[in-house]
Amino acid sequence: MKLYGYFRSSASYRVRIALNYKGIAYESLAVDLRSPASAQRAPQFLALNPAGLVPVLVDGELVLTQSLAIIEYLEELKPQPAFLPRAAADRAQVRALALTVACEIHPLNNTGVLAYLRAPLGHDEAAVTAWYRHWVARGLATLEEQVRRLGSDGRHMFGSSVTLADVLLVPQMYNARRYHCDLEPYPTLRAIGVCSSMIRL
């Protein structure tokens, strides 16, 4: 397998966690998203992913994009250790937690959105950072309440083992700290993030 990604891409980070946690061998190929390199816009990369986004997983003739689709492919390819519980209702709960990160927080704060806020919209760095922190706070507040209601063991997002939700939480918490977001209101998530340090691969 080959994984095309970028070291600060939380979506790439998720897939690295999944590959490493499942013990699947892969070759890591860096795609430098920073200007002036902007390797995601190179014709050879656009041939893999016309959206010009990372991660991209290549497994033989198969080319996969979108981190959640890639992780679910890995889950089916190597079911153990499992990222999704056996019961249908439990799987739905885990997916809902993961999608809060993937659909509610990440799309509003990815590099493309932040770059568009800077130019052409002309917002300064303080305004861009305020935007980032607002949407992180809103999403993490939702997750904090969801996890409390689900009654996790305080070490995992759901139940007592690593799930898809933990895989998505770790990169999101890393990015929140990188942008100096206030994490004090989220003691449950902070505790889970500390316990999940073993999967920061």
Phi and psi in degrees as GROMACS dihedral restraints (atoms count N, CA, C in turn):
[ dihedral_restraints ]
;  ai    aj    ak    al  type     phi  dphi    fc
    3     4     5     6     1  -124.1    20    10
    4     5     6     7     1   133.3    20    10
    6     7     8     9     1  -116.7    20    10
    7     8     9    10     1   115.6    20    10
    9    10    11    12     1   -90.8    20    10
   10    11    12    13     1   123.6    20    10
   12    13    14    15     1  -158.9    20    10
   13    14    15    16     1  -176.6    20    10
   15    16    17    18     1  -135.1    20    10
   16    17    18    19     1   139.3    20    10
   18    19    20    21     1   -63.1    20    10
   19    20    21    22     1   -26.9    20    10
   21    22    23    24     1   -99.9    20    10
   22    23    24    25     1     4.7    20    10
   24    25    26    27     1   -80.2    20    10
   25    26    27    28     1   118.0    20    10
   27    28    29    30     1   -67.2    20    10
   28    29    30    31     1   -30.9    20    10
   30    31    32    33     1   -66.0    20    10
   31    32    33    34     1   -40.5    20    10
   33    34    35    36     1   -66.0    20    10
   34    35    36    37     1   -39.3    20    10
   36    37    38    39     1   -58.0    20    10
   37    38    39    40     1   -43.5    20    10
   39    40    41    42     1   -56.7    20    10
   40    41    42    43     1   -46.1    20    10
   42    43    44    45     1   -69.1    20    10
   43    44    45    46     1   -38.2    20    10
   45    46    47    48     1   -60.0    20    10
   46    47    48    49     1   -44.1    20    10
   48    49    50    51     1   -57.2    20    10
   49    50    51    52     1   -49.0    20    10
   51    52    53    54     1   -61.5    20    10
   52    53    54    55     1   -46.6    20    10
   54    55    56    57     1   -61.2    20    10
   55    56    57    58     1   -46.7    20    10
   57    58    59    60     1   -69.9    20    10
   58    59    60    61     1   -41.0    20    10
   60    61    62    63     1   -65.0    20    10
   61    62    63    64     1   -34.2    20    10
   63    64    65    66     1   -85.9    20    10
   64    65    66    67     1    -4.8    20    10
   66    67    68    69     1    70.5    20    10
   67    68    69    70     1    34.6    20    10
   69    70    71    72     1   -96.9    20    10
   70    71    72    73     1   123.8    20    10
   72    73    74    75     1   -71.6    20    10
   73    74    75    76     1   140.9    20    10
   75    76    77    78     1  -156.5    20    10
   76    77    78    79     1   159.6    20    10
   78    79    80    81     1  -102.1    20    10
   79    80    81    82     1   128.2    20    10
   81    82    83    84     1   -93.9    20    10
   82    83    84    85     1   125.9    20    10
   84    85    86    87     1  -121.1    20    10
   85    86    87    88     1   119.1    20    10
   87    88    89    90     1   -78.5    20    10
   88    89    90    91     1   135.0    20    10
   90    91    92    93     1  -118.2    20    10
   91    92    93    94     1   105.5    20    10
   93    94    95    96     1   -75.8    20    10
   94    95    96    97     1   108.2    20    10
   96    97    98    99     1   -80.8    20    10
   97    98    99   100     1   -11.6    20    10
   99   100   101   102     1   -76.0    20    10
  100   101   102   103     1   144.5    20    10
  102   103   104   105     1   -74.2    20    10
  103   104   105   106     1   140.8    20    10
  105   106   107   108     1   -90.4    20    10
  106   107   108   109     1    -3.2    20    10
  108   109   110   111     1   -59.1    20    10
  109   110   111   112     1   -55.1    20    10
  111   112   113   114     1    41.7    20    10
  112   113   114   115     1    50.3    20    10
  114   115   116   117     1   -63.5    20    10
  115   116   117   118     1   -19.8    20    10
  117   118   119   120     1   -68.3    20    10
  118   119   120   121     1   -15.0    20    10
  120   121   122   123     1  -100.1    20    10
  121   122   123   124     1     0.6    20    10
  123   124   125   126     1   -68.8    20    10
  124   125   126   127     1   142.9    20    10
  126   127   128   129     1   -54.3    20    10
  127   128   129   130     1   -38.7    20    10
  129   130   131   132     1   -67.6    20    10
  130   131   132   133     1   -31.4    20    10
  132   133   134   135     1   -78.7    20    10
  133   134   135   136     1   -39.5    20    10
  135   136   137   138     1   -62.3    20    10
  136   137   138   139     1   -24.4    20    10
  138   139   140   141     1   -66.4    20    10
  139   140   141   142     1   -29.1    20    10
  141   142   143   144     1   -82.2    20    10
  142   143   144   145     1   -45.4    20    10
  144   145   146   147     1  -138.3    20    10
  145   146   147   148     1   101.8    20    10
  147   148   149   150     1   -58.4    20    10
  148   149   150   151     1   -21.0    20    10
  150   151   152   153     1   -74.5    20    10
  151   152   153   154     1   -16.2    20    10
  153   154   155   156     1    68.2    20    10
  154   155   156   157     1    36.4    20    10
  156   157   158   159     1  -121.8    20    10
  157   158   159   160     1   153.8    20    10
  159   160   161   162     1  -110.5    20    10
  160   161   162   163     1   154.0    20    10
  162   163   164   165     1   -88.2    20    10
  163   164   165   166     1   163.2    20    10
  165   166   167   168     1  -131.1    20    10
  166   167   168   169     1   128.5    20    10
  168   169   170   171     1  -108.9    20    10
  169   170   171   172     1   128.5    20    10
  171   172   173   174     1  -114.2    20    10
  172   173   174   175     1   120.6    20    10
  174   175   176   177     1  -126.0    20    10
  175   176   177   178     1    93.7    20    10
  177   178   179   180     1    66.5    20    10
  178   179   180   181     1  -122.0    20    10
  180   181   182   183     1   -86.0    20    10
  181   182   183   184     1    -9.4    20    10
  183   184   185   186     1   -84.7    20    10
  184   185   186   187     1   130.4    20    10
  186   187   188   189     1  -119.9    20    10
  187   188   189   190     1   119.8    20    10
  189   190   191   192     1  -118.7    20    10
  190   191   192   193     1   139.5    20    10
  192   193   194   195     1  -120.2    20    10
  193   194   195   196     1   172.9    20    10
  195   196   197   198     1    72.3    20    10
  196   197   198   199     1   115.3    20    10
  198   199   200   201     1   -58.3    20    10
  199   200   201   202     1   -41.2    20    10
  201   202   203   204     1   -67.7    20    10
  202   203   204   205     1   -38.2    20    10
  204   205   206   207     1   -64.1    20    10
  205   206   207   208     1   -40.1    20    10
  207   208   209   210     1   -64.1    20    10
  208   209   210   211     1   -45.2    20    10
  210   211   212   213     1   -65.9    20    10
  211   212   213   214     1   -39.4    20    10
  213   214   215   216     1   -68.1    20    10
  214   215   216   217     1   -32.5    20    10
  216   217   218   219     1   -62.2    20    10
  217   218   219   220     1   -46.0    20    10
  219   220   221   222     1   -62.3    20    10
  220   221   222   223     1   -37.2    20    10
  222   223   224   225     1   -61.2    20    10
  223   224   225   226     1   -41.4    20    10
  225   226   227   228     1   -76.0    20    10
  226   227   228   229     1   -32.6    20    10
  228   229   230   231     1   -69.3    20    10
  229   230   231   232     1   -41.4    20    10
  231   232   233   234     1  -135.4    20    10
  232   233   234   235     1    90.8    20    10
  234   235   236   237     1   -65.4    20    10
  235   236   237   238     1   -20.5    20    10
  237   238   239   240     1  -120.4    20    10
  238   239   240   241     1   138.3    20    10
  240   241   242   243     1   -68.2    20    10
  241   242   243   244     1   141.6    20    10
  243   244   245   246     1   -80.8    20    10
  244   245   246   247     1   139.7    20    10
  246   247   248   249     1   -95.6    20    10
  247   248   249   250     1   -12.7    20    10
  249   250   251   252     1  -124.7    20    10
  250   251   252   253     1   134.8    20    10
  252   253   254   255     1   -65.2    20    10
  253   254   255   256     1   168.4    20    10
  255   256   257   258     1   -77.8    20    10
  256   257   258   259     1   -38.5    20    10
  258   259   260   261     1   -74.3    20    10
  259   260   261   262     1   138.6    20    10
  261   262   263   264     1   -58.4    20    10
  262   263   264   265     1   -43.3    20    10
  264   265   266   267     1   -64.4    20    10
  265   266   267   268     1   -39.5    20    10
  267   268   269   270     1   -67.0    20    10
  268   269   270   271     1   -40.1    20    10
  270   271   272   273     1   -61.3    20    10
  271   272   273   274     1   -40.8    20    10
  273   274   275   276     1   -63.6    20    10
  274   275   276   277     1   -39.8    20    10
  276   277   278   279     1   -63.4    20    10
  277   278   279   280     1   -43.8    20    10
  279   280   281   282     1   -64.1    20    10
  280   281   282   283     1   -43.7    20    10
  282   283   284   285     1   -63.4    20    10
  283   284   285   286     1   -38.0    20    10
  285   286   287   288     1   -62.1    20    10
  286   287   288   289     1   -42.4    20    10
  288   289   290   291     1   -62.3    20    10
  289   290   291   292     1   -46.1    20    10
  291   292   293   294     1   -62.7    20    10
  292   293   294   295     1   -40.1    20    10
  294   295   296   297     1   -72.2    20    10
  295   296   297   298     1   -22.3    20    10
  297   298   299   300     1   -61.0    20    10
  298   299   300   301     1   -39.6    20    10
  300   301   302   303     1   -72.6    20    10
  301   302   303   304     1   -51.7    20    10
  303   304   305   306     1   -69.5    20    10
  304   305   306   307     1   -30.2    20    10
  306   307   308   309     1  -110.0    20    10
  307   308   309   310     1   -27.1    20    10
  309   310   311   312     1  -100.4    20    10
  310   311   312   313     1   -33.5    20    10
  312   313   314   315     1  -100.7    20    10
  313   314   315   316     1   -57.3    20    10
  315   316   317   318     1   -59.8    20    10
  316   317   318   319     1   -45.9    20    10
  318   319   320   321     1   -60.8    20    10
  319   320   321   322     1   -30.4    20    10
  321   322   323   324     1   -81.7    20    10
  322   323   324   325     1   -12.4    20    10
  324   325   326   327     1  -125.1    20    10
  325   326   327   328     1    13.2    20    10
  327   328   329   330     1   -74.3    20    10
  328   329   330   331     1   168.7    20    10
  330   331   332   333     1   -61.6    20    10
  331   332   333   334     1   -34.6    20    10
  333   334   335   336     1   -64.9    20    10
  334   335   336   337     1   -42.3    20    10
  336   337   338   339     1   -65.5    20    10
  337   338   339   340     1   -45.9    20    10
  339   340   341   342     1   -63.7    20    10
  340   341   342   343     1   -38.6    20    10
  342   343   344   345     1   -65.0    20    10
  343   344   345   346     1   -37.3    20    10
  345   346   347   348     1   -68.4    20    10
  346   347   348   349     1   -34.7    20    10
  348   349   350   351     1   -63.0    20    10
  349   350   351   352     1   -37.4    20    10
  351   352   353   354     1   -71.9    20    10
  352   353   354   355     1   -50.0    20    10
  354   355   356   357     1  -149.5    20    10
  355   356   357   358     1   126.1    20    10
  357   358   359   360     1   -92.3    20    10
  358   359   360   361     1    -2.5    20    10
  360   361   362   363     1   -73.5    20    10
  361   362   363   364     1   -19.4    20    10
  363   364   365   366     1    81.0    20    10
  364   365   366   367     1    20.1    20    10
  366   367   368   369     1   -77.9    20    10
  367   368   369   370     1   141.7    20    10
  369   370   371   372     1   -78.8    20    10
  370   371   372   373     1   175.0    20    10
  372   373   374   375     1   -64.2    20    10
  373   374   375   376     1   -33.8    20    10
  375   376   377   378     1   -63.0    20    10
  376   377   378   379     1   -41.9    20    10
  378   379   380   381     1   -68.1    20    10
  379   380   381   382     1   -39.9    20    10
  381   382   383   384     1   -64.9    20    10
  382   383   384   385     1   -42.4    20    10
  384   385   386   387     1   -65.1    20    10
  385   386   387   388     1   -39.5    20    10
  387   388   389   390     1   -62.6    20    10
  388   389   390   391     1   -41.5    20    10
  390   391   392   393     1   -58.3    20    10
  391   392   393   394     1   -49.7    20    10
  393   394   395   396     1   -57.8    20    10
  394   395   396   397     1   -49.8    20    10
  396   397   398   399     1   -65.3    20    10
  397   398   399   400     1   -35.5    20    10
  399   400   401   402     1   -60.1    20    10
  400   401   402   403     1   -49.8    20    10
  402   403   404   405     1   -73.3    20    10
  403   404   405   406     1   -32.2    20    10
  405   406   407   408     1   -64.1    20    10
  406   407   408   409     1   -46.5    20    10
  408   409   410   411     1   -60.3    20    10
  409   410   411   412     1   -43.5    20    10
  411   412   413   414     1   -62.3    20    10
  412   413   414   415     1   -44.9    20    10
  414   415   416   417     1   -69.0    20    10
  415   416   417   418     1   -42.9    20    10
  417   418   419   420     1   -67.8    20    10
  418   419   420   421     1   -33.7    20    10
  420   421   422   423     1   -62.6    20    10
  421   422   423   424     1   -40.6    20    10
  423   424   425   426     1   -62.7    20    10
  424   425   426   427     1   -47.5    20    10
  426   427   428   429     1   -61.7    20    10
  427   428   429   430     1   -42.9    20    10
  429   430   431   432     1   -57.0    20    10
  430   431   432   433     1   -46.0    20    10
  432   433   434   435     1   -68.9    20    10
  433   434   435   436     1   -41.3    20    10
  435   436   437   438     1   -60.7    20    10
  436   437   438   439     1   -46.2    20    10
  438   439   440   441     1   -66.4    20    10
  439   440   441   442     1   -39.0    20    10
  441   442   443   444     1   -61.1    20    10
  442   443   444   445     1   -43.8    20    10
  444   445   446   447     1   -66.4    20    10
  445   446   447   448     1   -35.7    20    10
  447   448   449   450     1   -75.8    20    10
  448   449   450   451     1   -14.6    20    10
  450   451   452   453     1    65.1    20    10
  451   452   453   454     1    52.0    20    10
  453   454   455   456     1   -67.9    20    10
  454   455   456   457     1   174.1    20    10
  456   457   458   459     1   -81.1    20    10
  457   458   459   460     1     5.0    20    10
  459   460   461   462     1    85.5    20    10
  460   461   462   463     1    -5.4    20    10
  462   463   464   465     1  -116.7    20    10
  463   464   465   466     1   -15.5    20    10
  465   466   467   468     1  -138.1    20    10
  466   467   468   469     1   156.3    20    10
  468   469   470   471     1   -66.9    20    10
  469   470   471   472     1   -33.5    20    10
  471   472   473   474     1  -145.7    20    10
  472   473   474   475     1   130.3    20    10
  474   475   476   477     1    68.3    20    10
  475   476   477   478     1  -143.4    20    10
  477   478   479   480     1  -130.1    20    10
  478   479   480   481     1    27.9    20    10
  480   481   482   483     1  -148.0    20    10
  481   482   483   484     1   164.7    20    10
  483   484   485   486     1   -66.1    20    10
  484   485   486   487     1   130.1    20    10
  486   487   488   489     1  -126.4    20    10
  487   488   489   490     1   179.7    20    10
  489   490   491   492     1   -54.6    20    10
  490   491   492   493     1   -35.6    20    10
  492   493   494   495     1   -63.3    20    10
  493   494   495   496     1   -40.3    20    10
  495   496   497   498     1   -65.2    20    10
  496   497   498   499     1   -40.3    20    10
  498   499   500   501     1   -58.9    20    10
  499   500   501   502     1   -37.3    20    10
  501   502   503   504     1   -81.7    20    10
  502   503   504   505     1   -29.9    20    10
  504   505   506   507     1   -66.7    20    10
  505   506   507   508     1   -42.6    20    10
  507   508   509   510     1   -56.3    20    10
  508   509   510   511     1   -52.6    20    10
  510   511   512   513     1   -63.4    20    10
  511   512   513   514     1   -34.7    20    10
  513   514   515   516     1   -65.9    20    10
  514   515   516   517     1   -40.8    20    10
  516   517   518   519     1   -67.4    20    10
  517   518   519   520     1   -37.6    20    10
  519   520   521   522     1   -59.5    20    10
  520   521   522   523     1   -47.2    20    10
  522   523   524   525     1   -66.1    20    10
  523   524   525   526     1   -37.7    20    10
  525   526   527   528     1   -60.5    20    10
  526   527   528   529     1   -41.5    20    10
  528   529   530   531     1   -67.7    20    10
  529   530   531   532     1   -36.6    20    10
  531   532   533   534     1   -63.6    20    10
  532   533   534   535     1   -33.1    20    10
  534   535   536   537     1   -94.8    20    10
  535   536   537   538     1    13.1    20    10
  537   538   539   540     1    54.9    20    10
  538   539   540   541     1    42.3    20    10
  540   541   542   543     1   -72.8    20    10
  541   542   543   544     1   148.5    20    10
  543   544   545   546     1   -77.3    20    10
  544   545   546   547     1   111.7    20    10
  546   547   548   549     1  -101.6    20    10
  547   548   549   550     1     2.2    20    10
  549   550   551   552     1   -58.4    20    10
  550   551   552   553     1   -35.7    20    10
  552   553   554   555     1   -70.0    20    10
  553   554   555   556     1    -1.8    20    10
  555   556   557   558     1  -124.1    20    10
  556   557   558   559     1    62.1    20    10
  558   559   560   561     1   -61.9    20    10
  559   560   561   562     1   -34.0    20    10
  561   562   563   564     1   -66.4    20    10
  562   563   564   565     1   -46.1    20    10
  564   565   566   567     1   -66.7    20    10
  565   566   567   568     1   -38.1    20    10
  567   568   569   570     1   -63.1    20    10
  568   569   570   571     1   -42.1    20    10
  570   571   572   573     1   -64.7    20    10
  571   572   573   574     1   -42.0    20    10
  573   574   575   576     1   -65.2    20    10
  574   575   576   577     1   -40.2    20    10
  576   577   578   579     1   -61.4    20    10
  577   578   579   580     1   -38.4    20    10
  579   580   581   582     1   -66.7    20    10
  580   581   582   583     1   -45.2    20    10
  582   583   584   585     1   -67.5    20    10
  583   584   585   586     1   -25.8    20    10
  585   586   587   588     1   -86.5    20    10
  586   587   588   589     1     7.7    20    10
  588   589   590   591     1   -59.1    20    10
  589   590   591   592     1   -24.1    20    10
  591   592   593   594     1   -66.3    20    10
  592   593   594   595     1   -20.3    20    10
  594   595   596   597     1  -102.4    20    10
  595   596   597   598     1    11.8    20    10
  597   598   599   600     1   -81.0    20    10
  598   599   600   601     1    78.7    20    10
